[in-house]
Amino acid sequence: MHHGIRPVIYYCNPNIAPEAEYIRRRDECVRYAGALGLEVIDAGYDHSAWLAEVAGLEREPERGARCLRCFAMRLDSAARYAADNGFEVITTTLASSRWKSLDQICEAGRAAAAAHPGVTFWEQNWRKGGLSERRAEIIRQFNFYNQRYCGCEFSMPAEIAEQ
């Protein structure tokens, strides 16, 4: 707990495929949360709902319309959970990825919070102020699996897809 804040991790990643990759990433999150004494809420894996949400956007490039739709779906789920369970603030680790558009993430987060009264989206650039370096340090310290794509099959590099 820092500054009177005790985070709860809401793990919502229906975009990740295949399911084995989802499980591997979720388990890494749970392992780290356990080391910190934090609770993880698993939103479940409904990849078919995610595919329906991004239908027609499969060929969009990284940082394109598909990413914005994906962020909106996942952050809305987090904001709904927050509103239903007495949490006032949400944020996202998506903002730590150099591969994602911070503008899209913040747009989706603000919209999600606006749709759920009493919830605020904490806009934080987790890439600045030494935070990217801290992320890399944590990855090394805990020997984390560190993927090279967001998880969505439409962003998967060919060399990973062929494995």
Secondary structure per residue as TSV (DSSP state, phi and psi in degrees):
chain	resnum	aa	ss	phi	psi
A	1	M	-	360.0	129.7
A	2	H	B	-133.0	132.1
A	3	H	T	57.3	31.7
A	4	G	T	74.4	12.9
A	5	I	B	-108.8	127.6
A	6	R	-	-117.1	103.1
A	7	P	-	-67.2	149.1
A	8	V	E	-122.4	131.0
A	9	I	E	-91.4	123.2
A	10	Y	E	-104.8	106.7
A	11	Y	E	-92.4	103.6
A	12	C	-	-129.9	97.2
A	13	N	-	-139.5	58.5
A	14	P	T	-70.2	-7.6
A	15	N	T	-74.4	-20.3
A	16	I	-	-75.9	132.5
A	17	A	S	-142.1	146.2
A	18	P	S	-75.7	178.8
A	19	E	H	-59.1	-33.0
A	20	A	H	-60.7	-36.1
A	21	E	H	-67.7	-41.0
A	22	Y	H	-57.2	-48.3
A	23	I	H	-63.2	-43.1
A	24	R	H	-60.6	-45.0
A	25	R	H	-68.8	-41.6
A	26	R	H	-60.9	-44.6
A	27	D	H	-63.3	-35.3
A	28	E	H	-64.6	-41.2
A	29	C	H	-62.9	-45.1
A	30	V	H	-64.3	-39.9
A	31	R	H	-61.4	-46.9
A	32	Y	H	-67.8	-43.7
A	33	A	H	-59.2	-41.2
A	34	G	H	-60.7	-39.7
A	35	A	H	-64.1	-27.9
A	36	L	H	-96.9	-4.2
A	37	G	T	73.4	30.2
A	38	L	-	-103.7	150.4
A	39	E	E	-84.7	141.8
A	40	V	E	-118.7	127.3
A	41	I	E	-102.9	118.1
A	42	D	E	-92.0	114.9
A	43	A	-	-71.9	-7.7
A	44	G	-	92.6	167.7
A	45	Y	-	-115.7	104.2
A	46	D	-	-125.3	74.0
A	47	H	H	-64.0	-33.1
A	48	S	H	-65.1	-36.3
A	49	A	H	-66.0	-39.4
A	50	W	H	-65.2	-44.3
A	51	L	H	-59.0	-40.9
A	52	A	H	-64.4	-37.8
A	53	E	H	-63.9	-37.5
A	54	V	T	-101.8	9.2
A	55	A	T	-53.6	134.3
A	56	G	T	90.4	-9.8
A	57	L	-	-112.3	13.1
A	58	E	T	-58.0	-32.8
A	59	R	T	-93.2	4.3
A	60	E	-	-64.3	145.3
A	61	P	-	-75.2	165.9
A	62	E	T	-54.2	139.1
A	63	R	T	74.0	13.2
A	64	G	S	-93.4	-163.6
A	65	A	H	-62.9	-31.7
A	66	R	H	-63.0	-41.9
A	67	C	H	-63.2	-44.7
A	68	L	H	-60.2	-44.0
A	69	R	H	-62.9	-41.4
A	70	C	H	-62.6	-47.7
A	71	F	H	-60.4	-43.5
A	72	A	H	-61.2	-44.0
A	73	M	H	-62.3	-48.0
A	74	R	H	-71.7	-39.6
A	75	L	H	-73.1	-31.3
A	76	D	H	-64.2	-40.1
A	77	S	H	-61.3	-43.2
A	78	A	H	-64.9	-42.9
A	79	A	H	-66.1	-38.6
A	80	R	H	-63.7	-45.8
A	81	Y	H	-60.9	-44.0
A	82	A	H	-59.2	-48.7
A	83	A	H	-61.8	-40.8
A	84	D	H	-73.9	-17.1
A	85	N	T	-123.2	17.4
A	86	G	T	79.2	18.3
A	87	F	-	-92.4	139.4
A	88	E	-	-100.3	-21.3
A	89	V	E	-132.2	138.5
A	90	I	E	-125.9	155.4
A	91	T	-	-148.0	-174.2
A	92	T	-	-150.1	144.5
A	93	T	G	-74.8	-11.0
A	94	L	G	-53.6	-32.5
A	95	A	G	-72.8	0.2
A	96	S	G	-95.2	-10.6
A	97	S	-	-87.2	125.5
A	98	R	T	-70.6	-12.1
A	99	W	T	-86.0	-11.0
A	100	K	S	-108.5	154.8
A	101	S	-	-83.1	117.0
A	102	L	H	-62.5	-35.9
A	103	D	H	-61.6	-44.0
A	104	Q	H	-64.0	-42.4
A	105	I	H	-61.2	-46.6
A	106	C	H	-67.4	-38.3
A	107	E	H	-60.0	-46.9
A	108	A	H	-66.6	-39.7
A	109	G	H	-66.0	-42.6
A	110	R	H	-63.9	-42.5
A	111	A	H	-64.5	-41.6
A	112	A	H	-62.6	-45.7
A	113	A	H	-64.8	-40.2
A	114	A	H	-63.1	-30.3
A	115	A	T	-79.2	-8.6
A	116	H	S	-131.4	92.1
A	117	P	T	-51.5	138.7
A	118	G	T	91.5	-5.6
A	119	V	-	-108.4	134.5
A	120	T	E	-115.5	141.7
A	121	F	E	-95.1	122.5
A	122	W	-	-86.4	103.6
A	123	E	-	-79.5	115.3
A	124	Q	-	-139.1	128.3
A	125	N	-	-85.5	97.0
A	126	W	T	-76.4	7.6
A	127	R	T	-97.2	-14.5
A	128	K	T	-105.8	169.6
A	129	G	T	67.0	31.3
A	130	G	T	84.2	1.0
A	131	L	H	-72.7	-32.7
A	132	S	H	-65.3	-40.1
A	133	E	H	-65.6	-39.7
A	134	R	H	-64.6	-39.7
A	135	R	H	-59.2	-47.9
A	136	A	H	-61.5	-38.6
A	137	E	H	-63.4	-44.0
A	138	I	H	-64.2	-40.5
A	139	I	H	-59.0	-45.2
A	140	R	H	-67.8	-47.0
A	141	Q	H	-59.2	-41.4
A	142	F	T	-98.7	3.5
A	143	N	T	52.2	50.2
A	144	F	-	-74.0	145.4
A	145	Y	-	-64.5	125.7
A	146	N	-	-125.0	100.9
A	147	Q	-	-69.5	162.2
A	148	R	S	-111.6	17.4
A	149	Y	S	-153.9	165.1
A	150	C	-	-68.3	-26.3
A	151	G	S	124.6	-25.6
A	152	C	-	-74.5	136.3
A	153	E	T	-62.3	-20.2
A	154	F	T	-81.6	-12.0
A	155	S	T	-109.5	-0.2
A	156	M	-	-67.4	125.0
A	157	P	-	-62.0	147.2
A	158	A	H	-55.2	-39.4
A	159	E	H	-66.6	-26.8
A	160	I	H	-81.6	-41.2
A	161	A	H	-60.8	-32.1
A	162	E	T	-78.4	-12.6
A	163	Q	-	-73.7	360.0
